[in-house]
Amino acid sequence: MALQRLYIRKGDRVAVLSGNERGAVGKVLSVDRNKYRAVVEGVALRKKHVRRTQQNPKGGVIEKEAALHVSNLMVICPKCNKPSRLARRVVDGRSLRVCKKCDETLA
């Protein structure tokens, strides 16, 4: 099965559209293209029990972001500052992401 092209990239500001975290806004920390999931900073925090190690001598319970499905996320345009769908345009042989509301290109 061929991988679908994702409109969400690492470093984008995104809004969560559905689920328990609906309405939350954060920066994308990582994207898993194989599972269509993204980790968003400060969103979907889960508790994880960690064992004592040399790097973490105390151990205990830490809070860590869980991955969200990309269908539940929408990119926030830096120009109009609103969640917007994105289109692809070819400019000078490069495929660029473009905001459908204000026609601004995203890097």
C-alpha positions in Angstrom: 0.0 0.0 0.0 1.4 3.4 -1.0 1.7 6.0 1.7 -0.7 8.9 1.5 0.9 12.4 1.4 0.3 14.2 4.7 -0.4 17.9 4.9 0.9 18.1 8.5 4.7 18.4 9.1 6.9 18.7 12.2 7.0 22.3 13.5 3.4 23.2 12.3 0.9 24.8 14.6 -2.2 22.6 14.6 -5.7 22.7 16.2 -7.3 19.5 17.4 -10.7 19.0 15.8 -12.2 16.1 17.7 -11.9 13.9 20.7 -11.2 14.7 24.4 -8.6 17.3 23.4 -10.9 19.2 21.0 -10.0 22.9 20.7 -6.4 22.5 21.9 -3.6 24.1 19.9 0.0 23.1 19.9 3.2 22.5 17.9 3.8 19.2 16.1 6.8 17.5 17.7 6.9 14.4 15.4 4.9 12.7 12.6 4.6 9.0 12.0 3.8 8.6 8.3 3.3 4.9 8.5 0.6 5.1 11.1 -0.8 8.5 10.1 -0.2 9.9 13.6 1.3 13.0 15.0 2.5 14.0 18.5 1.5 17.5 19.5 3.2 19.5 22.3 1.1 19.7 25.5 -1.8 17.8 24.0 -3.1 14.3 24.9 -0.9 13.9 28.0 -0.7 10.4 29.4 1.0 9.2 32.6 3.9 6.8 32.1 5.6 4.8 34.9 9.4 4.9 34.5 12.0 2.8 36.2 15.0 4.2 37.9 18.0 4.6 35.5 21.3 6.5 35.6 19.7 9.2 33.5 16.6 9.3 35.6 17.8 8.3 39.2 14.4 9.1 40.8 12.1 7.2 38.5 8.4 7.6 39.1 5.5 8.8 37.0 6.0 11.2 34.1 3.5 12.8 31.8 4.2 12.3 28.1 2.3 13.3 24.9 0.4 10.6 23.1 0.1 10.4 19.3 -3.1 11.7 17.7 -4.5 10.6 14.3 -3.8 13.3 11.6 -7.5 13.3 10.6 -8.2 14.9 13.9 -5.7 17.8 13.3 -5.9 20.9 11.2 -3.0 23.2 10.3 -3.3 26.8 11.6 -2.2 29.3 8.9 0.5 31.7 10.2 -0.9 34.6 8.2 -4.7 34.4 8.9 -4.1 32.6 12.3 -7.1 30.3 11.7 -7.4 26.5 11.1 -7.5 26.0 7.4 -7.4 23.3 4.8 -4.3 23.2 2.6 -3.9 22.7 -1.1 -0.8 21.8 -3.1 0.6 24.0 -5.8 3.6 23.5 -8.0 5.8 26.6 -8.2 9.2 26.4 -10.0 9.0 22.6 -10.0 8.5 22.5 -6.2 5.2 21.3 -4.6 4.2 23.9 -1.9 1.4 23.8 0.7 -1.0 26.7 0.3 -3.7 28.0 2.7 -7.1 27.8 1.1 -8.5 30.8 3.1 -5.8 33.4 2.4 -3.8 31.8 -0.4 -0.5 32.1 1.7 2.2 29.5 1.1 3.4 27.5 4.1 7.1 26.5 4.2 
